């Protein structure tokens, strides 16, 4: 959430997309840590499955948002008035 907020505050579509990529990478890190927690017995299989599915949905949502922004002509406040 913090990476998404920081990217949004940069007021640039491309920087926002970059920070969304960082947030998506963080989802991957959490999924990796969840495997460790499962292997060490800190979470039960059913808890793992539920949480893993949530992070899969979150990651897919971030990817969809990135794709949308990549196809968008929106420049963001920082570059809104610049000419090509």
N, C-alpha and C positions, 0 to 999 in steps of 0.2 A: 504494500500500500504506500509506503514512504517513497519508493522509487517512482511510482506512478505520479504521486503528488509533486515530487521534485521535477520530473520531466514536464509535467503540465505547467508548472510555474516558469519554466524556461521560455515560454511563449513562442516556441518554434515547433512546427509540425515534425520536422526531422529529428530534433532533439527529443521530443516527446516519444516518437517511435523508438528511438534508441533506448530510452529509459523503460519503455514497455518491454523491450527485449531483455533488459536487465531483470525486470520483475518476472518475466517468463522463465528466465534462467534460475531465479530464486525458487520458483515452483519445482523445478527439477532438483534443486538442492534439498528441499524439504522432502520430496519423494525418496531421495536417497537416504536421508536421515530416518525416514519412517521404516525403511527396510532394516536399518540397524536396530531401531527400537523393537521391531518384530522379532528379529533374530535373537536379541537379548532378553526377550520375554517381557518387555515393558508395556506392550500393547497386545491385545488378543487379535486373532486373525480377522474376526468380524469388524473390530474397530479399525484395523488397518485397511480393510477393504472399503469401508465407508469413507475414511479420510482420503485414501488414495483416489477414489472416484471423484471426490470433491476437487482435489488438486488437478486431476485430469480435465475436469470441466473448466476450472479456472484458467488453466494453461491454454485450452482451446479458445476460451473467450478472449483472452489477451491476444492470441494469434489472429483471431477474426478481426479484432479492433485494429491491429497493426495492418492487416490487409486492406481494411477500409481506408485507413489514413494514407496508406501508400497509393491508393487510387484516387484520392481526393485532391482537389485543387486548392484546398485551404492551406494558407501559408503560416498562419499564426500571427499574433500581434507583432512579434519582433520584426518580421519581414513583410508585413502586409502592404506597406507603401513602396516597396522596392520594385523597380522596373526590371524585367528580364534582361 
